[in-house]
């Protein structure tokens, strides 16, 4: 399962890693060799990253509302950033290849574990399963067993009666999680308490502060390098005249 998951996300990881190597390499070369060219390139990279993070946070946090017990949190419904994240999750974890709880393939196990832990159904809701491989061989079931409120009880019922559990044949909000998508459940989990919000904000603040410090440091090295060249050049001209 781990091997298959790694294969699915290997290309995005390689692309991200390569980008960070280029950025870090330009900073290291610029700092060690006092290369103005590499340092300027490094500063440009940092500015782009900082702006990208600012845009991401704006799109992610702008539609903030009240969720749960008076806990401020963003409510994600149809924003641009949601669309990108959902598409990334859908493609990276190959949601279309979900085959149902009875199947042993890695993709099914991953999504089953996600739905069981987050108490959710599909990426955005039960309707998502119409595009999966499970839908073709579902029989009389409307939703997979992993969407039932009590998956263990549903499996015992199926084993005892040899028929599809009632929660899969006649699903409702009382016996299933059919209306709650895993993306929304994930967001709710992240922002379910003030502590989670504080950790999220703290991590982003530390990252942003480090990037600003690195940018200021790079600019300082560039200024020192330029100042040294200005001091050296007049002396070299005088030496040539002599």
PyMOL commands that set and color helices and strands:
alter all, ss='L'
color gray80, all
select helices_A, chain A and resi 2-33+36-61+80-92+95-97+106-118+126-131+133-137+145-147+151-161+166-169+182-190+194-241
alter helices_A, ss='H'
color red, helices_A
select strands_A, chain A and resi 64-67+71-74
alter strands_A, ss='S'
color yellow, strands_A
deselect
rebuild
show_as cartoon
